[in-house]
């Protein structure tokens, strides 16, 4: 009897010693951020990471804790490679024991990662990969997206161009990002005509052959003629302007981009399109905080994908507060479906049907301002979420 008592007491003491460590581990909220720290979309990925850290700091009041649990961020570089991104996410869920994941940068990588989230039954918050199929036919219930999708890009850009007598040819990259955008753009265009689709490899640097095909399709058509460029990462498709498009009466149009890429916009004053974000456009306290923090830390304004990372952090913290820090998908999914949260762009809301964040976009016109190295997108008007008829493409 005495021996059994000593054994019980020893076991109790051992468990008491183990308790603080186990308790400490349980209190951490581990989040993987898988993004293009290197590769063709490196600039986008690094901006997302910067915004994510600023967003967590802002959303938690500088504590990096939610409901007493510390947020620990684990970074992984997918290099823009789908197979690597898929493997990294599986490792994050299985070995690192992360509670949820954020990323990636590339749509191709995102599509490879979606089944992994379903297999491990853990949340993947997609930011900033854009392809419609992510929250469309490849979607599953563990996927949420704060980034805009191709249909939101397409619907908002159609606002500027969809007019009678306009002929449009598209220039896009030959992978999910480019093809999903053009497919959505064609659906949104009701009055103008799409006369040609040109797809080039995502690493293209010489646009001469593609540009010539675009010119040949447009040059003899009467009325307004536009080449709409949808491009991400390396390469400068705006060099097609060197082929004297004005001689054929051909204009260039495009959506928003990061500030270095928008240096090319400066040669096209008056060019119209729509953008996801430009630091001087949204007027709200969250954006003011982001702009001030970024200027303080980097002596420069926040960029396109910085706002996206910030928004992702705001969504995660808002959801965790709703679940009182519970990170299980069974709790997070119902908490996040229909959830509204503040971002630098204003209020976003996760649509219940496909978990896509409904958000404003901004119709702009480019101004060549000598004070800026880039073409400045001046606001024409904010396009509210309910103005854009964004289709539900999943098979839920």
N, C-alpha and C positions, 0 to 999 in steps of 0.2 A: 504493500500500500504506500509506504513511504517512498519506495523507488519510483512508483508511478507518479507520485506528486512531484518529485524532483524532475522527472522527465517532462511532465506537463509545464512546470515552471520554466524549464530550459527552453522548451518550444515557444512559450509565450514571450520570453526575453528575446529569442531570435527573431520572432515576428515583429516585435516592437522595434528592434534595431533596423529591420528591413523596411518598416513602414514609412519613415521619412523619405527614403530614396524613391520608393514606389509612389508615394504621395506627390513628391516633387515632379516625377515624370508625368503623372496623370494631369498635373496642372498646366503643363505646357500644351499650347496649341501649335502643332507642327504643320507648316504650310510649305509645299514645294513650289518654287517658281521656275518653270522650264521655258527657256526662251533662247533666241538667237544672240548669245553673247558674242559669237563670232559668226562669220558667214555673210551671205549677200544682204541679209536684213539686219545686220549688226546694229546699225544706227537706230533702227526702230526698237529693237530689243532692249538696248541700253536705256533709251528714254523711258520705256515701260517700267524697267526696274527702278529708275530714279523716282518716277511718279508713284510707284507702289509703296516705296519706303516713306515718301512724304505723306501719302494718303493714310498709311497706318499710324504715323505720328500724329497727324491731324485728328483722325477719327477716334483715337484713344487718349487724346489730350496729352500726348507726349509720354504716356506710361507704357505703351506697347503691351497692354494687358486688356483682357475682356473678362468681366465677371471674376476677377482675381487670377485668371490664367494668362500666363505670359505667351505672347506670339513669337515663335521662332521660325524664321524664314530660311529655307534651304534652297540655294541657287544651283541650277543645272543648265549646262549649255548644250542645246540640241544641234547647233551649227546649221540649222535650216534643213536637216536631214530627217525624213519621216521615220525610217527604221530606228535611228538613234533616239528620236523623241519618244517613240513608242516604248523602247527599252528603258529609257530614263524614268518614264512615268511608272512603269511596272516596278522598277527598283525603289522608287520613292514610296509607293504604296506598300510594297511587301517588306523591304529591308529597312528603310528609314522610318516606316510606320507613320507617315504623314497623315494628317486628318483630312486634308483636301489639297488640291493643286490649282495653280493659276498658270495660264499660258495657252498655247505658245504664240510665237510671232507669225509663223508661216501657216497658211491655210492647208498646204500639203501635209505638214507635220500634225496639225490639229486633227485632220481626218484619220490619220494613223493612230492617234491617241484615243479617240472616242471609245472604241470597244474596250480599251483597258480600264477606263473609268467604270464601265458597266460590269466588267468581270470582277473588279474589286469592290464594287458597290460603294464608291466614294465620289464626292463632288469634284468635277473639273470645271472651273470657271474660265471660260475662253476669253482671252484678251491678248492681243488685238486681232487675231486671225479673222478674216472677213467673209469667206465663201459662204453662200447661202446654204449649201448642203450640210454645214456644221450644225445648224439648227433646223435643217430640212430633212431630206430622206436618209441621212447618215446619223441623225440625232438619236439620243436615248435620254431617259429621265434624269440621269446624273449630270447632264450638261446644261450649264447656264452660260450666257454670254453678255458681258457689259459692252464689248466693242460693237460698233455698228455692223450690219451685214450688207451684202452686195445689193439687196433690194432697197435698203435705206439710202445707200449711195446712189443707186439708179433712180429712185423716185425723186430724190431731191435735185439731182442733176437734170432730170427731165423738166423740172420747173423752168429752168433757164432756156432750154432748147426746143421743147416740144411745141412748135408753132407751124401752121400751114405753110407750105412752100419751102421748108427746110429739108435738105438732104444731108444725111449723116453717115460717115464711115467711121468705124471704130478701130483703134489700134490698142491691143492688149497682149498681155503675156500668156503663153500657151501652157497654163496650168489652172488649178481650181480658182484662184483669185481672179484671173483675167476672164476665164470662160463663164464663171458664175455671174460676174458683173454684167457681161454683155447679154447673157440670157435674160437677166432681170431688167436690164435697160430696154431691151426690145419689147418686153411686156409692158413697161411703163410708157413707152412712146406711143401716142395715140394719133397725133396729127402730122408730125414730121415723118420722114421715111428713112429707114436704115438701108443703105444701098450696098454696103460691103463690110465684111468683118476681116480684119487682118490680125493674125496671131503670130507672135515671134517668140523664140526661146527667151526665158527669163534673164539669161546672161548676155543678151544681145548688146553689142556696142556699135555695130555698123547698121544703121537703119535705112540705108539707101534703097535697097531692093524693095523692102516693104513699103517705103514712102512712094516709090514709083508706081507700085500697084494701086496705092490709095489715090494718087493723082490721076491715074488712068481711069479709075472708076468715077471720079468726080468732075473732071475738067470740062466735060461737054454737057453737064446737066445745068439747066437754067435755075435761077433763084439762088437763095443762100445755101452755101456749101460749107460743111464743118467736118473736121477730123476730131473725133473725141478720143483723147488719150487716157488710158487707165493703166498706170505703170507703177511698180514698186521696186525699191532697191536700186541696184547699180544700173548704169547706162543712162543716157540722156536722150529720150525720144524726141525732145523738142528741137533737136538738131535738124529735124525734117524741114523746119522753116528755112534752112539754108538753100533748099531747092526752089526758092522763089515761088512759094505758094500763092503770093498775092497776084502773080501774073495770071493765075487761073481763078482768082476770086475765092480762094479757099481759106477759111479761118481755122484756128485751133481752139479747142475747148478742153477743159479737164476739171477734175475735182481738187480738193485740198491735198496738202502734203506737208512734209517736214520743211522747216525754214531753209535749210541748204538746198533742197530740191526746188524750192520756190524762187530761188535766184533766177532760174530760167524763165519764170513767169514775168519778170520785169520787162522783157522785150515785147510783151503782149498787153499793153494797157487797154483796158476796156474788156478784156477776156472775162467771160462769165462762167460760173459753175457753182458747185456747192461744196461745203467742207464740213467735216466732223467737228473741227475745233480750230480756233485761232485765238491766241491769248487775249487779244484786245476786244473780242466780240461779246462773250457772255458777261452779264452784269449781275453778280450774286456774291454773297460772302465767301462761299467755298472757293470760287475762282480767284477772288481777291487774295485769299490766304495762300493759294498755290502760287500765284504770280509773285507775291511779296517774298515767300519762302525761297522760290527759285532764284529771284534776283539777289537775295541775300547770300545764298550758297554759291551761285555760279556766275553772278553779275550778267545774267542774260535771261530772257523770258522763257517760260516753259513752252515746250513744243507739242506737236500733234499727239504723239504717243505718251508723253508725260501725263497729259490729262487722262488718257485711258488707264494707265497704271493707277493713278490716283482714284479714279472711279471704281476700279476693281477692289481696291482696299476699302473704300467706303461701303461697297456692297457686302463684303465679307464681315466687316465689323457690325454693320446694321443687322445682318442675319444672325450673327453669334449673340448679339444682345437680345434678340427675339427668342432664342433658344436657351438663354441663360448659360451660354458657354458650351452647350451640348453640340458636339461636332459630328454626330452620327447623321448619315444621309436621311434616315427615317424622320429625323427632326428638322434637318435643314431644308429638305425639299418642300414640305408644306409651308415652312416659314418664308421661303424665298418666292414661291409661286404667287404672283400678284403683288409682291413687295415693292414699295417705292423707297428710294434712297436719294440723298443729296449727292451731287457731283459738281465738278467745275462747270459743267454744261447746264446746271440746273437739275430739276427732278428727272430721274429715270425710273421706269417700272418694268419689272420682269413679267412678260406676258405669260399667263398660266399655260397656254397651249404648247409653247415651244421654248419657253425660258429665254427668249430673246429680249434684250433691254429695249424698250420703246423710248425714243429720245428725239430731241430737236436736232435739226441740221440747219446749215446757214447758207443761204443764197448770197453769193458775193460777186463783186466786179473788181478786177485788178486795177490798182493804181500804182504807177511808177513814182515812188517817193524817194528823192535823193537821200533822205535821212536813213533809209533802210537798204540793206544789201539784197533784199528779196522783193518780189512783187507783193504789195500789200493788199490782202483781200478785204475790201471795204464791204460792210454789211449792206445788202439790198433789203433782205428781210429774214427773220427767223421762220423756219418751216417747222411747225409744231407736229408732234407725233400723230395726232388725229387727222392731219392733212394728208399724210402719206398712207396709201392703201398697201400695207406690207402684207403679202400673202403668207398664210401658214402652210409650210411645205412638208411638214413631217407626216408620219403615218400613225400618229398616236391613236 
